């Protein structure tokens, strides 16, 4: 331990803990700066909202200025999460110096009681990095990265596999539940007429009993696949915030010959 730090920690026992928080605040800010190279519509599904607070400036009993971070309630959290996944709202990176000044004077609470031991420096919390504006309201938030680089690579492999099987099944029979609005997992034979795939959306046009049906699978967070139907088909599962959809695409034997469209790796706000 450097001599100065040793002396300061002796005189002020909380000194080293504060310095650790300041260093962590720097690390967080640098990582957040990289995120801000993206537009809001491009953040999901790589990132999700995390630690959402409403903030107000208050005075304590000694008339000292404090910053009160109140965690928003579940219903409001879900509303913001849906808006975020749809690419709505604006993100701003909070000033690094301002966050450091706020840190020793910030209090965090969950819905109810404020306790003096909830000071950020006493519970090891840093100031969230982003201001999120939505419908005239402002929130202080963190973004949580959903995927490690390894996991992103795994998802891209699944995207490629899905694209190859969709492409080779165009105009052919496959199995899916065509009742998309009241999804029941009862798959029937349909014909795949058209599709368009990106990292977070799949637009599909099918034909069933002479009727043409289209559907947009939106906010795809993950994709699963595996052999099924006696190894004659691949079962694909699309994981979304509302439902997990599955369908079966038959092996045609020429999937490896399909050239991959690089557009499948891009995140789309709306395909329609």
C-alpha positions, 0 to 999 in steps of 0.5 A: 500500500502506498504511504499516502494511501496508508496515512489517509486510510488511518486518518479516514478509514473509508478512504480506500473504499472510496478510492476503489469506487472511484476507480470502478466508476472510471472503468464503468465510464470507459465501457459505457463510452464504447456503448454510446457509439450505437444508436438506441435501436441497435442496443437490443438484444446485445444489451438490456436495461438494468438498475433503473432509477428516478433521481431527485435532489434532496437535503438531509437534516444538516441541510447538505445536498444529497442525490436520492436514487429510487429504484422504479417499480416493476410495472414501470420497469417493464414498460421501459424494457418494452420501449427499449427493446423497440428502440424507443427513447434517447440515451445520453452518457453522464459526465464522468466528473459529475458522477464522481462529485455525486458519488459521496452524496448519493443515497439508493433506496428500493421503493420504500425506506431510506436508511442512512447506511444506504449511502453509495460509498457505504454499500459499494455502489457506483453511479449509473452511467446513462440518462434514458429519456422516454416520453418526457421522463428521465431515468438514470440507468445501467445497461447490462450486456447479454452476451460475452463475445463467445456467446455472440459467436454462438448466436451467429452460428445459430443465425447462419444455420437458421438462414441456411434451412429457411433458404433451402425450405423456400417453397417447400413444406415445413411444420409450424403453428400458423395461429401466431396470435394464440400460439399453442405449439400445435404444429401442422404442415405449411408451405414457406413462401417468403422470409427475411431474417436479421439478428433480432427479427424473423419475418415469415410468410406461409401458406396453410389450407390455401390461406396466406399468413404472415408474421413478424417474430420480434425481439429474438433474444436467442435461438436454439436448434437440434435434430428432430423428427427422426433426424429428418428435420431441425427443430428451431426455437426462437426465444422472445420476451413474450413467447418461445416459438418453435418450428421444424425445417426439413433437411434438404441436403444442400444447406452447406451450399447456401451463401450467407447474407451478411444482413442477418447479423444486423439488428433491425428496428422494423422489417415492415 
